[in-house]
Amino acid sequence: MKIFGLGDLHLSFDRLVIPGCWEGVSQHKPMDIFGSHWKNHYQKIYDNWCRLVEADDLVLVPGDISWAMDMEEAKWDLDFLNSLPGKIIMVRGNHDYWWRGITRVRQALPPNVVALQNDCFCIGKTAVCGSRGWSCPGSDEFTERDKNIYLRELKRVELSLQSVPYGVTRIILMLHFMPTGESHEISGFIELMKQYDVKSCVYGHLHHPADTIRLPDNKWGIEFSLVSADYLNFTPKLLWEEK
């Protein structure tokens, strides 16, 4: 079993997608407005995903899954996820406006997709925890209005970590936002990771040129992986493999 990461899929399908019949794809927000590297990005995601991921693997998707504004609009994007191999574990991103209430989200998800909120997903002795996260105090974009959201997200992360059952030996924390500010100072998220002995943290949100402020691969004894789709050239990143 392998665990991969790939976030910020930014899907926006207008109708059913049949993999392989890409000429029939229609989108309400084509991503190539952000650069030519995004052209037909969904096809790159599909091809690379199917090349690397097998049925018993996990793929962690840390948010910004769909541009949809509601559940009805998101159905074709969720259907596309159902066409991909492996088990998908995801958290909400700041652009997932369709994600309104975890119960409704879970009822709408295809069988190969799990949404995390205040809980965890376990397989063997590995637990995947997660939440959206938020901008951290000290970051360039943090304002007084962000404080309550930041504190709420800290609580959600802690609830997720507290849900890990006895016997788990490896905890992976998945966040949409980078868990620090640009200067990489210790935040409440880092304190929680240290307290609960998190081995690795997976996050997205940062796109070029913001990806230049990503965390180093290892800091505070924690492995960090930026898995934004464009940063990884739309290719799932291998995070861990069971030996």
SVG drawing of the C-alpha trace seen along z (x, -y; Angstrom):
<svg xmlns="http://www.w3.org/2000/svg" viewBox="-28 -43 42 48">
<polyline fill="none" stroke="black" stroke-width="0.4" points="0.0,0.0 1.2,-3.5 0.1,-6.9 0.2,-9.7 -0.7,-13.4 -2.2,-15.8 -4.2,-18.9 -5.8,-21.9 -7.4,-19.9 -9.7,-22.9 -12.2,-20.9 -15.2,-22.6 -17.0,-20.2 -20.3,-21.2 -21.4,-17.7 -20.5,-14.0 -16.8,-13.3 -15.9,-10.1 -12.2,-9.5 -10.5,-9.2 -13.2,-11.3 -11.6,-14.6 -12.8,-16.5 -16.3,-16.5 -15.2,-18.2 -17.0,-21.4 -15.9,-23.5 -17.4,-26.6 -14.0,-27.8 -11.2,-26.6 -7.9,-26.9 -5.7,-27.9 -6.7,-31.5 -3.9,-31.1 -1.3,-29.9 -0.9,-27.5 0.5,-24.8 -3.1,-24.4 -4.5,-23.6 -6.4,-20.3 -5.0,-19.8 -7.8,-17.3 -6.4,-15.0 -2.9,-15.3 -4.3,-14.5 -6.2,-11.5 -3.3,-10.0 -0.7,-10.5 -3.0,-9.3 -3.9,-6.1 -0.3,-5.4 0.8,-5.6 -2.1,-4.8 -3.4,-1.3 -6.7,-0.2 -5.4,0.3 -3.5,-3.0 -4.5,-6.2 -4.4,-9.6 -4.6,-12.6 -6.3,-15.7 -5.9,-18.7 -8.6,-21.0 -9.6,-23.2 -11.2,-20.2 -14.0,-21.9 -14.9,-25.4 -18.6,-24.5 -20.8,-26.9 -23.2,-24.2 -23.6,-20.4 -25.6,-20.2 -22.9,-21.9 -20.2,-19.8 -21.7,-16.4 -19.7,-16.1 -16.4,-16.8 -17.2,-14.2 -18.1,-11.8 -14.7,-12.4 -13.1,-11.5 -15.1,-8.2 -13.3,-7.3 -9.9,-7.4 -8.2,-4.4 -7.5,-4.3 -9.1,-5.6 -9.3,-9.4 -9.1,-11.2 -9.8,-14.9 -10.3,-18.1 -11.9,-21.4 -10.0,-24.2 -10.8,-27.9 -12.4,-27.7 -14.6,-24.7 -17.8,-26.7 -19.9,-23.7 -18.7,-22.1 -21.6,-23.2 -22.1,-20.8 -20.1,-17.7 -23.2,-15.4 -24.4,-16.7 -20.9,-16.4 -20.5,-12.8 -23.9,-11.8 -23.0,-13.1 -19.5,-11.6 -18.8,-8.6 -17.8,-5.4 -14.0,-5.8 -13.9,-9.3 -13.7,-10.1 -14.1,-13.7 -12.4,-14.5 -13.7,-16.9 -12.9,-16.6 -12.0,-12.9 -9.4,-10.7 -9.1,-7.9 -7.0,-4.9 -5.5,-2.1 -3.3,0.4 -1.2,-1.6 -1.3,-4.8 -3.9,-7.6 -4.7,-10.5 -6.0,-13.6 -6.9,-16.9 -8.7,-20.2 -8.7,-23.3 -6.2,-25.2 -5.9,-29.0 -3.5,-31.9 -1.3,-32.1 -0.5,-35.0 2.6,-36.8 1.8,-36.0 1.5,-38.8 -2.2,-38.2 -3.3,-37.7 -5.6,-40.3 -7.6,-40.7 -10.6,-39.2 -8.7,-36.0 -8.1,-35.4 -11.4,-33.6 -11.1,-31.4 -7.5,-30.5 -8.5,-29.5 -11.5,-27.5 -9.2,-25.6 -6.7,-24.9 -9.6,-23.3 -10.7,-21.2 -7.1,-20.0 -6.9,-19.1 -10.2,-17.2 -9.0,-15.3 -5.7,-14.4 -7.5,-13.4 -9.7,-10.9 -6.6,-8.8 -7.1,-5.4 -4.6,-3.6 -2.0,-1.6 -1.4,-4.0 2.3,-4.5 2.2,-7.0 0.1,-10.2 -0.1,-12.2 -1.8,-15.7 -3.4,-17.1 -4.1,-20.8 -5.1,-23.1 -3.1,-26.0 0.6,-25.9 0.8,-25.5 3.0,-28.6 3.5,-32.1 6.0,-33.0 8.9,-33.2 8.2,-29.7 7.9,-30.5 6.2,-28.1 2.4,-28.4 -0.4,-26.8 -0.6,-24.1 3.1,-23.2 2.7,-23.1 -0.2,-20.6 1.9,-18.5 4.7,-18.3 2.3,-17.6 0.7,-14.7 3.9,-13.4 2.8,-14.0 5.3,-12.4 4.4,-14.3 2.2,-17.2 0.7,-17.5 -0.6,-20.9 -1.6,-22.7 -2.9,-26.3 0.4,-27.7 0.7,-28.2 3.6,-29.7 5.2,-32.1 3.9,-31.6 5.3,-28.1 8.7,-29.7 7.8,-30.3 7.0,-26.6 8.3,-24.9 11.6,-22.9 11.1,-19.1 12.0,-18.6 11.6,-21.0 11.0,-20.5 11.3,-16.8 8.3,-16.8 8.2,-16.0 6.4,-18.6 5.1,-18.1 3.5,-20.8 1.3,-18.9 -0.5,-21.6 -1.3,-20.0 0.5,-22.6 3.6,-22.5 3.8,-18.7 3.1,-19.0 -0.3,-17.4 1.3,-14.1 0.5,-12.5 3.5,-12.6 4.5,-9.4 4.5,-10.3 4.9,-6.9 5.1,-3.2 4.4,-0.2 7.4,2.1"/>
</svg>
